[in-house]
Amino acid sequence: MVTEPGGGTPALPVGLETIRSLAAHLRALGVEPGMTLMVHSSLSSLGFVVGGAAAVILALEHVLGDTGTLAMPAHVYDLTDPAAWLDPIVPEAWHEAVRAAMPVFQPDLMPCREMGAIAETFRKQDGTLRSYHPFVSWSARGPHAARITANHHLSMSQGEGSPLARLYDLGAHVLLLGVGWNRNTTFHLAEYRCRFAETKRCTRGAPMPAEGGGAVWTTYDDIYWYDADFPELGVALEGADLVRCGTVGKAHCRLFSQRAAVDFAVDWMNRHRTLGAG
C-alpha cells in the first residue's frame, strides 16, 4: 500500500477528499483560526468527499477552531407570497387559501431551500443558532453566533437589521466554496446602502405568529433585489485585488473580506446601476 512520506497514513487517490485534505486546502486559500466566516457552497463541486456535507462542515470548523464562527444562509421560500412563486406556479384563485394555511416559521423545523446540502446539514447541527425570519434566515455557530442571529428584522430583511449587517460589523470573511458570484448574498447588503435603494421599495408578505396562537398573514417593507450584475461586480472586485482565489477539492473558490466587498459594491452600484436596474 502506498503511504504518505514519513507516516503510515495511506496516500489519497487523486480526486478523493477527506476532512484532512479539505482542511489543508482551506488553510492554503487563507481561512484562519478565529475568523468569522460566511460560506456559500456547492457540495457537488468539491468532487468525491468522504463523509459528504458533514465532512465539509467539520473541515471548516477544524480550521476556524474554537474561537472562529461559521455562518451560512438558511433561506426558506415556502413561507413567501404564493403570487410570486414560479416553482410551483400557484393559480391566482388559490392565493388567499395558501396564505391562510401557511404555518409560522419554526427555526428548528423549517428546512433551507436551494441553499445546498452543506447549508442544510449545518442548520441541523447541534449548537447552531438560526435567525428568526420567515424568508431569509441565517444559521451560525461559534462565539459570535448569538450576535449574528439575534433580532433579525422582518422589514428590510437583508439590510441594517439583518445578519448580513452583523457579519459586516464583525469584520467577517466570505467564502464562495464552488459557487459563482451570483450566489454571493452579501452583495445584497450593498443594495440597501447604495444611492437607488429608496427607489426600489416593495412589499412582501409572510405568516407571522398571531396573538393567541396560529398565524396571521403580515406584509412588510423591503426592496427589490437585483443580482443580474453580480457576476460583473464580482469580476470588478477581483480586478481590484480584493479576492483570493484557489481550489478546495475540485472546486474553484474565492475568499474575501465582506466589509471590503460591500464597500466596493456600494461604490460600484452607485456608478454603474441606473434607476431602471432591478
C-alpha positions as CSV (number, residue, x, y, z in Angstrom):
1,M,0.0,0.0,0.0
2,V,1.3,3.5,-0.9
3,T,1.7,5.7,2.2
4,E,2.3,9.4,2.7
5,P,6.0,10.3,3.3
6,G,7.1,10.0,6.9
7,G,4.0,8.2,8.1
8,G,1.7,5.3,7.9
9,T,-1.4,7.1,6.5
10,P,-2.3,5.8,3.1
11,A,-1.9,8.4,0.3
12,L,-5.2,9.6,-1.0
13,P,-6.2,8.6,-4.5
14,V,-6.4,11.5,-6.9
15,G,-9.9,13.1,-6.6
16,L,-10.7,11.7,-3.2
17,E,-11.2,14.3,-0.5
18,T,-11.3,13.9,3.3
19,I,-11.7,16.2,6.3
20,R,-7.9,16.4,6.5
21,S,-7.4,17.3,2.8
22,L,-10.2,19.8,2.7
23,A,-8.8,21.5,5.8
24,A,-5.4,21.7,4.2
25,H,-6.9,23.3,1.1
26,L,-8.9,25.8,3.2
27,R,-5.7,26.9,5.0
28,A,-3.9,27.3,1.8
29,L,-6.7,29.5,0.5
30,G,-6.4,31.8,3.6
31,V,-9.0,30.6,6.1
32,E,-7.5,31.1,9.5
33,P,-8.4,30.2,13.2
34,G,-10.6,32.8,14.8
35,M,-12.2,34.1,11.6
36,T,-15.9,34.8,11.3
37,L,-16.6,33.1,8.0
38,M,-19.8,33.2,6.0
39,V,-20.0,30.3,3.4
40,H,-21.9,29.8,0.2
41,S,-21.3,26.3,-1.1
42,S,-21.9,23.5,-3.6
43,L,-21.1,20.0,-2.3
44,S,-21.0,18.5,-5.8
45,S,-18.3,21.0,-7.0
46,L,-15.8,19.5,-4.5
47,G,-15.6,16.1,-6.0
48,F,-15.8,12.8,-4.0
49,V,-15.9,13.8,-0.3
50,V,-15.7,11.1,2.2
51,G,-18.4,11.9,4.7
52,G,-20.2,14.3,2.3
53,A,-21.6,17.6,3.6
54,A,-20.8,16.8,7.3
55,A,-17.1,16.3,6.4
56,V,-17.0,19.7,4.7
57,I,-18.5,21.4,7.8
58,L,-16.1,19.5,10.1
59,A,-13.2,20.7,7.9
60,L,-14.3,24.3,8.1
61,E,-14.8,24.1,11.9
62,H,-11.5,22.4,12.4
63,V,-9.6,25.2,10.6
64,L,-11.6,28.0,12.3
65,G,-11.1,26.5,15.7
66,D,-12.9,27.2,18.9
67,T,-12.6,31.0,18.5
68,G,-14.0,31.0,15.0
69,T,-17.6,31.5,13.9
70,L,-19.2,29.9,10.9
71,A,-22.3,31.3,9.2
72,M,-24.4,30.1,6.3
73,P,-27.7,31.2,4.6
74,A,-30.7,29.3,5.7
75,H,-33.4,30.9,3.4
76,V,-36.9,29.5,3.2
77,Y,-39.0,30.1,0.2
78,D,-42.1,28.1,1.2
79,L,-43.4,30.9,3.5
80,T,-43.4,33.7,1.0
81,D,-46.2,35.1,-1.1
82,P,-47.5,32.4,-3.5
83,A,-48.4,35.1,-6.0
84,A,-44.7,35.3,-6.8
85,W,-43.9,31.6,-7.0
86,L,-42.6,30.2,-10.2
87,D,-41.9,26.6,-9.0
88,P,-44.7,25.6,-8.5
89,I,-46.9,28.2,-10.1
90,V,-49.9,28.7,-7.9
91,P,-53.3,29.5,-9.5
92,E,-54.5,33.0,-8.6
93,A,-57.7,31.5,-7.2
94,W,-55.6,29.6,-4.6
95,H,-53.5,32.6,-3.3
96,E,-55.6,33.6,-0.4
97,A,-56.2,29.9,0.7
98,V,-52.4,29.2,0.5
99,R,-51.6,32.3,2.6
100,A,-54.2,31.4,5.2
101,A,-52.9,27.8,5.5
102,M,-49.2,28.6,5.9
103,P,-47.6,27.7,9.3
104,V,-45.5,30.2,11.1
105,F,-41.7,29.9,10.8
106,Q,-40.1,27.4,13.2
107,P,-36.3,27.7,13.1
108,D,-35.7,24.2,14.3
109,L,-38.1,22.6,11.8
110,M,-38.2,24.5,8.5
111,P,-35.6,23.3,6.0
112,C,-33.5,25.5,3.9
113,R,-34.5,25.6,0.2
114,E,-32.0,26.0,-2.7
115,M,-29.1,26.6,-0.3
116,G,-27.4,23.3,-0.9
117,A,-26.7,20.2,1.2
118,I,-23.9,21.8,3.2
119,A,-26.0,24.7,4.4
120,E,-29.0,22.4,5.3
121,T,-26.7,20.0,7.2
122,F,-25.1,22.9,9.1
123,R,-28.6,24.2,10.0
124,K,-29.3,21.0,11.8
125,Q,-26.0,20.7,13.6
126,D,-26.2,20.7,17.4
127,G,-25.3,24.1,18.7
128,T,-26.2,26.0,15.5
129,L,-28.4,29.1,16.0
130,R,-30.8,30.4,13.4
131,S,-32.1,33.9,13.0
132,Y,-35.9,34.4,13.1
133,H,-37.0,35.4,9.6
134,P,-39.6,33.5,7.6
135,F,-37.8,34.2,4.3
136,V,-34.0,35.0,4.6
137,S,-32.9,33.5,7.9
138,W,-29.2,32.7,8.6
139,S,-27.5,29.9,10.6
140,A,-24.4,30.5,12.7
141,R,-22.3,28.5,15.2
142,G,-19.4,29.8,17.3
143,P,-18.7,32.6,19.7
144,H,-20.4,35.3,17.6
145,A,-23.4,33.2,16.6
146,A,-25.9,34.8,19.0
147,R,-24.9,38.3,17.9
148,I,-25.2,37.4,14.2
149,T,-28.7,35.7,14.5
150,A,-30.4,37.9,17.2
151,N,-33.1,40.5,16.4
152,H,-33.3,39.8,12.6
153,H,-35.8,42.5,11.4
154,L,-38.7,41.4,9.4
155,S,-38.7,44.6,7.2
156,M,-35.7,45.5,5.1
157,S,-34.7,41.9,5.6
158,Q,-31.2,41.9,4.3
159,G,-30.3,45.4,5.4
160,E,-29.2,47.0,8.6
161,G,-31.3,44.9,10.9
162,S,-30.1,41.6,9.3
163,P,-27.3,39.0,10.0
164,L,-25.5,40.4,6.9
165,A,-25.1,43.7,8.7
166,R,-23.9,42.0,11.9
167,L,-21.4,40.0,9.9
168,Y,-20.2,43.3,8.4
169,D,-19.8,44.7,11.9
170,L,-17.7,41.7,12.9
171,G,-15.3,42.0,10.0
172,A,-16.4,38.7,8.6
173,H,-14.9,37.0,5.5
174,V,-16.9,35.4,2.7
175,L,-16.0,32.0,1.2
176,L,-17.6,31.1,-2.1
177,L,-17.0,27.4,-2.0
178,G,-17.5,26.1,-5.5
179,V,-20.2,28.7,-6.4
180,G,-20.2,31.8,-8.5
181,W,-20.7,35.5,-7.8
182,N,-24.4,35.1,-8.4
183,R,-24.6,33.2,-5.1
184,N,-22.9,36.0,-3.2
185,T,-25.7,37.1,-0.9
186,T,-23.5,39.7,0.8
187,F,-23.8,42.0,-2.3
188,H,-27.5,42.4,-1.3
189,L,-26.4,44.4,1.8
190,A,-24.8,46.9,-0.6
191,E,-28.1,47.2,-2.4
192,Y,-29.7,48.7,0.8
193,R,-26.8,51.1,1.1
194,C,-26.5,52.3,-2.5
195,R,-28.0,55.5,-3.9
196,F,-31.0,53.9,-5.5
197,A,-32.3,51.8,-2.6
198,E,-35.2,54.2,-1.9
199,T,-36.4,53.8,-5.5
200,K,-36.6,50.0,-5.2
201,R,-39.0,49.7,-2.3
202,C,-41.5,46.8,-2.4
203,T,-43.9,45.0,-0.1
204,R,-43.5,41.3,0.8
205,G,-45.6,39.0,3.0
206,A,-45.2,36.1,5.3
207,P,-47.2,34.2,8.0
208,M,-46.3,35.6,11.5
209,P,-47.4,34.5,14.9
210,A,-50.8,35.8,15.9
211,E,-51.9,36.7,19.4
212,G,-53.4,33.7,21.0
213,G,-51.7,31.3,18.6
214,G,-51.8,30.4,15.0
215,A,-50.6,32.6,12.1
216,V,-51.6,35.9,10.5
217,W,-50.5,37.0,7.1
218,T,-48.3,40.0,7.6
219,T,-46.9,42.4,5.0
220,Y,-43.6,44.2,5.4
221,D,-41.4,46.8,3.6
222,D,-38.4,45.7,1.7
223,I,-36.5,46.4,-1.5
224,Y,-36.4,44.5,-4.8
225,W,-33.1,42.5,-5.0
226,Y,-31.3,42.5,-8.3
227,D,-28.5,40.0,-8.9
228,A,-28.1,40.1,-12.7
229,D,-25.0,42.2,-12.5
230,F,-23.4,40.3,-9.5
231,P,-21.0,38.4,-11.9
232,E,-19.8,41.6,-13.4
233,L,-19.5,43.2,-10.0
234,G,-17.5,40.1,-8.8
235,V,-15.1,40.4,-11.7
236,A,-14.5,44.0,-10.8
237,L,-13.9,43.1,-7.2
238,E,-11.3,40.5,-8.3
239,G,-9.7,43.2,-10.6
240,A,-9.3,45.4,-7.5
241,D,-7.2,42.7,-6.0
242,L,-9.6,42.1,-3.1
243,V,-10.2,38.4,-3.6
244,R,-8.1,35.3,-3.0
245,C,-8.8,32.5,-5.4
246,G,-7.8,28.9,-5.1
247,T,-9.0,25.3,-5.2
248,V,-10.7,23.3,-2.5
249,G,-11.1,19.7,-3.7
250,K,-12.1,20.2,-7.3
251,A,-13.9,23.4,-6.7
252,H,-12.8,26.9,-7.7
253,C,-13.2,29.1,-4.6
254,R,-12.9,32.7,-3.6
255,L,-12.2,34.2,-0.2
256,F,-12.5,37.9,0.6
257,S,-13.4,40.5,3.3
258,Q,-17.1,41.0,3.5
259,R,-16.6,44.6,4.6
260,A,-14.3,45.4,1.7
261,A,-16.7,43.7,-0.7
262,V,-19.8,45.6,0.5
263,D,-18.0,49.0,0.5
264,F,-16.7,48.3,-3.0
265,A,-20.1,47.2,-4.2
266,V,-21.9,50.3,-2.9
267,D,-19.5,52.5,-4.9
268,W,-19.7,50.2,-7.9
269,M,-23.5,50.2,-7.8
270,N,-23.7,54.0,-7.5
271,R,-21.5,54.3,-10.6
272,H,-22.9,51.5,-12.8
273,R,-26.6,51.0,-11.9
274,T,-29.4,53.1,-13.2
275,L,-32.9,53.8,-11.9
276,G,-34.1,51.0,-14.2
277,A,-32.0,48.2,-12.9
278,G,-33.7,45.6,-10.9
